[in-house]
Amino acid sequence: MIYLVRQGETDWNLFGRCNGSTETFLNQTGIKQAEAQAESLKDIMFDACFCSPMIRTRQTCELIYKGEISFDGRLTEMLCGEFEGMEENTEMWKEFFRAAATGSRGVEKLNDFMARCFEFCDFVCKSYAGRNVLIVTHAANIRAIVYCFLGKPENYDFTKTPIKSGELITFEN
């Protein structure tokens, strides 16, 4: 089983700011979210744990899991360039996805981002089939990983994350 956790809340999440690769820390709510996940997962024996190397995911993961953690750059949040720190709204997302299509304005090209997330999923599925794997990552990565495991649903909206900060979703592997 794959246990996919979105990092706990940061102030930028709380105030609707585009985070990207800017290093931010969990706020008190984020810490409580991670502690709640630790409690909900305490009876699961994980065969492997993977985490984005970014601070907010490291904090979340280290509160949830006390074993060996593999920090994997493929789980790093999408580079959002000049959009990092901006208030998330419809117009911002339109401009962001225009930039992501070409990799302009300092934004990671969306196809490259999706490819690295899918490469990570392929690695986990091949290397850990039938085993319990904990993955702690970011909103955009969660979107890509859900898309990888469940396929692209009709009317898929990449601006909406299927789980909130600190939440968990599971997949059979």
C-alpha positions in Angstrom: 0.0 0.0 0.0 1.2 3.5 -0.8 0.5 6.1 1.9 0.8 9.5 0.3 0.9 12.5 2.7 0.8 16.1 1.8 3.1 18.3 4.0 1.5 20.1 6.9 0.2 23.6 6.7 2.6 26.6 6.4 1.6 30.2 6.7 1.9 30.5 2.9 -0.7 27.7 2.6 -2.9 29.4 5.2 -2.8 32.8 3.3 -3.2 31.2 -0.2 0.3 32.0 -1.5 2.0 30.1 -4.2 4.8 28.3 -2.4 6.9 26.5 -5.1 10.5 26.0 -4.1 10.6 28.8 -1.6 11.6 27.2 1.8 8.8 27.7 4.4 8.2 26.1 7.7 5.2 24.4 9.2 3.0 26.6 11.3 1.4 25.3 14.5 -1.5 23.9 12.6 0.9 22.0 10.3 2.7 20.6 13.2 -0.6 19.3 14.7 -1.6 17.9 11.3 1.7 15.9 11.2 1.3 14.7 14.7 -2.3 13.6 13.9 -1.0 11.6 10.9 1.7 10.1 13.1 -1.0 8.8 15.4 -3.2 7.5 12.6 -0.2 5.6 11.0 1.4 4.4 14.2 0.4 0.8 13.6 1.6 0.6 10.0 4.9 -1.1 9.4 6.6 0.8 6.5 9.0 -1.0 4.3 10.3 2.4 2.9 9.8 6.1 3.4 10.4 8.8 0.8 10.2 12.5 1.3 10.9 15.7 -0.6 14.1 17.3 0.7 12.4 20.6 1.4 12.1 21.9 4.9 8.3 21.7 5.3 8.1 18.1 4.1 11.1 17.1 6.2 9.4 18.5 9.2 6.1 16.7 8.4 7.9 13.4 7.7 10.1 13.5 10.8 7.0 14.0 13.0 5.2 11.1 11.3 8.0 8.5 10.8 11.0 7.7 13.1 12.8 5.2 10.8 15.2 5.8 7.9 13.9 8.4 5.4 15.1 8.6 1.8 15.0 12.2 0.6 14.3 12.2 -3.1 14.6 15.3 -5.3 11.9 14.0 -7.7 9.5 14.8 -4.8 10.6 18.5 -4.6 7.8 20.9 -5.2 7.4 22.4 -8.7 9.6 25.5 -9.3 7.1 28.3 -9.6 9.6 31.1 -10.6 8.3 34.6 -10.3 4.9 33.3 -9.1 6.3 32.2 -5.8 4.8 34.2 -2.9 2.0 35.5 -5.1 -1.6 35.2 -4.0 -3.3 32.2 -5.7 -6.3 33.3 -7.7 -7.8 32.5 -11.1 -5.7 35.1 -13.0 -2.5 34.0 -11.3 -3.1 30.4 -12.3 -3.9 31.3 -15.9 -0.6 33.1 -16.2 1.3 30.4 -14.3 0.1 27.6 -16.6 1.0 29.7 -19.7 4.5 30.0 -18.2 4.6 26.3 -17.2 3.7 25.2 -20.8 7.0 26.7 -22.0 9.2 27.0 -18.9 9.2 30.8 -19.0 9.3 33.3 -16.2 11.4 30.9 -14.1 8.7 28.3 -13.9 9.6 24.6 -14.3 8.1 23.2 -17.5 5.0 21.3 -16.6 5.9 18.3 -18.8 9.3 18.1 -17.1 7.7 18.2 -13.7 5.2 15.5 -14.5 7.9 13.3 -16.0 9.9 13.4 -12.8 6.9 12.6 -10.7 5.9 9.8 -13.0 9.5 8.5 -12.9 9.3 8.4 -9.1 6.0 6.5 -9.2 7.4 4.0 -11.7 10.4 3.5 -9.4 8.2 2.9 -6.3 5.9 0.6 -8.1 8.7 -1.6 -9.5 10.9 -1.5 -6.4 8.2 -1.8 -3.7 5.3 -3.7 -5.2 3.1 -5.1 -2.5 4.9 -3.3 0.2 4.0 -0.4 2.5 5.6 2.8 1.4 5.2 6.2 3.0 5.6 9.3 0.7 5.6 12.8 2.0 5.5 15.6 -0.6 3.8 18.8 -1.8 0.5 19.8 -3.4 1.6 19.8 -7.0 3.4 16.4 -6.6 0.2 15.0 -5.0 -1.7 16.1 -8.0 0.8 14.4 -10.4 1.0 11.2 -8.3 -2.8 10.9 -8.1 -3.0 11.4 -11.8 -0.4 8.7 -12.3 -2.2 6.1 -10.1 -5.8 6.9 -10.9 -5.5 8.3 -14.4 -6.7 11.7 -15.5 -10.3 12.2 -14.5 -12.7 14.0 -16.7 -12.6 17.8 -16.2 -9.4 17.4 -14.1 -8.4 20.7 -12.6 -4.7 20.8 -11.8 -5.1 23.9 -9.6 -7.2 21.9 -7.1 -5.3 19.5 -4.8 -7.1 16.2 -4.0 -6.1 16.4 -0.3 -5.5 19.3 2.0 -2.4 20.1 4.0 -1.5 17.3 6.3 -3.9 14.8 4.8 -3.4 11.3 3.6 -4.5 9.3 0.5 -3.7 5.7 -0.2 -3.2 3.5 -3.3 -2.7 -0.2 -3.9 0.7 -0.9 -5.4 
